Amino acid sequence: MCGFTGFIDFDRNSSESNYRTVLNRMNDLLTHRGPDDDGLWVDEKKGIALGHRRLSIIDLSADGHQPMISQSGRFVIVYNGEIYNYKEIGERLKKTGFQFKGHSDTEVILEYIERHGIYRAVEDFIGMFAFAVLDRREGKLYLVRDRIGIKPLFYSLNSSGLTFASELKPIMESGKIDKKIDVNSLSEFFRYRYICAPNTIFENVFKLYPGSVFEYDINNNDHTINKYWDAKKVFSQSSKKSTYSSKNEAIEALKNQVDDAVKGRMIADVPLGAFLSGGIDSSLIVATMQKFSNNPVNTFAIGYENTKYNEATHAKEVANYLGTNHTELYVSDKEAREIIPDLPQMWDEPFGDSSQIPTYFVSKLAKKHVTVSLSGDGGDELFGGYHRYYNANDTWNKIKRIPYPLRKRVGAVLKSIPDDTMRAGTFMGRINKFSMALAEPTKSKMYDNWRSGWNDIEGLFNVPVNGDRDNKLKEIPVDNFIEQMMGLDLIAYIPNDILTKVDRASMANSLEVRVPLLDHRIVEFACKLPLEYKFSSNQPKWILRQLLYQYVPPKLLDRPKMGFRTPVEEWIKGPLKNWATDLLSDQELSKHGFLNNEFIHHAMKQHIENDKDFTSVLWNALMFQSWYNCWMD
């Protein structure tokens, strides 16, 4: 796992030393992603500069140093990630007579691209990756991102040139962009807690969309973006559902997929372990690892002293049953709160998923013992683990036959009930959510309303914003509503929330995290799996459960889903109240003028006085204010 950065200067009027000065400044901002080694490559005549920071995982020798030049001298690469089938691909090259200098996957990637071209290569690679590869002969630079979006890649193309990096930090500090906030991206952040690719918080700075190749012609100053893997196409093909003679056959097929994905991700030249929450997904990953390991697997769990949010006891029970080498750390509320001021440095654009805090702590704990950790992310979204899928589907089936004008009026009446009775989690809170469903004309808008943290975007802002809600649900080319929701999570929620959270939290601790359930072959398998295999006998993730029961008894697993929760609602009312009040003061809000001060103060007052739960909008506002003070003030 690593980080890289680079740029192409269109003017090409600088000296090599100047290029190296700028590149060094950018590269140093990625030290946390690669503390073991660094390297620069500059061609001042072409105006090209590539930088790399290395976290050594495979081939710890100097043979894995980057930027790496192919043996012919034609290609230069900077790369972040892991190709799990690199040994198999390397053997193909050896059969042609090629001899490798080392045994890194970087060298395999580079030489395979030289022989088969960029598009054939990325289709053959199995793994998580983002890289920039320069074709010196053709005068082209390729930026590539893996299919699911596990590894990040940012870029900016403007009159001064092309700038790219594994994070926003180097681009912000390059001096090559205007840090102008994209207000519509900011409104998206307040709605969903994240900003969806290809957009970022800044105008003219973008995330490369997962499964894409950005092909830049240096000589003609022109570019194209081509997709080599498209989640929407995977779903369009999912209408051809897999058929099995029995459920046992389907379980065995999944078992083979998981076995292969986990085994591939256990290859490393450094110590390896796994996150373990005690839930279905992480327990399945650890159980599979233990099956293929000669020694107890290193597992790690974070617990809260606040028992309401503590999953560590469940993780310990599973660890004891599987016989892992288990380490747990109990984090006090005080310790968790103290990390909050550092979050903008780790997530260098606004990010509002508060589970970033425990994810940071479990990564920090794991790094004390290992350099690589496996995680169970992706199981809920691929195999139907969220109750909101089924609740939304049931609600829509109940209300869709009611004429829209009538249900809209009923929804308005229910919505008019005073706010102080609308506490989240209460009976009237559920009525409030039902009233929002009644008010929507389509299932797409209803679900968008449900998954949004805040819907009154126009009322929240002082400046004009695009008030149209993200209607991407209808873009998922399947008829089944539940599968549409799962598809939307695959293209939006997983890469822009879940994987962003894991990447930044782990890389802040120089820890590599691998996600076997997001192997693209498992993703394709899950998309073709009939829905009754995912939700059966009133159980979400039915097929994952049946597979896991082969390793762990149901009594250790069958309990209400908790998730990686953080008590920010309570913190804002209590120990963080002064910090939050100061950060949301008129003086602080006036620094940018985007947000409606009156609304923010009203929300803060009602939240503190227990009149209504404004956690979502307040936490997003606090994360934005903290980010703004860190990077813009």
Number of C-alpha atoms within 10 A of each C-alpha: 25 32 31 34 33 29 26 23 22 17 11 16 13 12 14 16 11 12 24 19 12 17 23 20 14 24 27 19 19 26 22 21 28 23 16 15 16 22 17 21 22 21 14 19 12 17 20 22 21 29 28 33 30 28 24 23 23 17 17 18 11 10 15 21 21 25 23 22 19 17 15 8 11 14 21 20 25 30 29 26 25 26 21 22 15 23 14 11 18 21 13 13 17 12 9 8 9 12 11 15 10 15 17 23 22 27 24 22 23 24 21 23 19 17 11 11 12 18 15 13 17 24 13 13 19 19 26 24 24 30 25 25 24 21 18 14 9 12 13 19 22 19 23 29 29 28 28 24 27 27 27 29 28 26 24 22 19 13 12 15 19 20 23 26 29 25 25 26 22 26 24 19 15 18 11 19 21 12 17 12 17 16 18 19 21 22 26 23 25 28 25 25 26 27 26 21 18 14 19 24 25 21 17 17 26 20 24 24 27 26 20 22 25 19 19 19 16 23 11 9 13 11 15 10 15 14 15 17 18 16 21 17 11 18 21 16 15 20 16 12 14 13 12 13 7 8 14 13 12 18 20 13 13 19 17 11 17 21 16 16 24 23 16 17 23 20 14 17 13 13 14 23 26 28 27 32 28 22 21 24 22 23 25 27 25 27 22 20 23 18 15 13 12 8 11 16 22 24 26 27 28 26 22 20 13 13 10 11 15 21 22 21 16 17 27 21 14 23 26 11 14 18 15 22 14 20 17 18 15 15 17 13 16 10 11 16 15 10 12 14 12 12 22 20 15 20 22 18 24 25 26 27 20 20 17 23 19 20 21 25 23 22 29 18 19 27 21 10 16 18 23 26 25 24 23 23 20 22 21 20 22 26 23 27 23 16 13 15 19 17 12 20 17 12 15 18 12 11 15 15 9 11 10 16 13 11 20 18 14 14 21 14 11 17 19 10 13 9 15 13 14 20 17 14 9 11 11 17 17 14 16 22 17 19 21 19 25 28 21 20 15 15 20 20 19 19 22 22 20 17 14 17 19 20 19 11 18 16 12 20 19 12 12 12 18 12 14 8 15 15 12 16 21 17 12 22 18 18 11 12 21 18 24 21 25 22 25 20 20 21 21 18 20 21 22 24 20 19 21 22 24 24 23 24 25 26 24 20 21 25 26 25 26 26 23 26 26 25 25 19 15 19 22 17 18 24 25 19 23 18 18 13 20 21 17 12 9 7 15 21 24 21 25 22 20 15 19 22 16 11 17 19 12 13 8 16 20 12 10 7 13 12 12 17 17 21 17 19 17 14 17 22 18 12 14 14 15 12 11 21 16 12 19 22 13 16 12 16 18 13 13 13 14 17 20 17 20 11 13 20 16 11 19 24 16 15 19 18 12 13 16 19 22 23 20 20 21 23 21 24 22 19 25 21 22 23 22 19 14 15 15 14 10
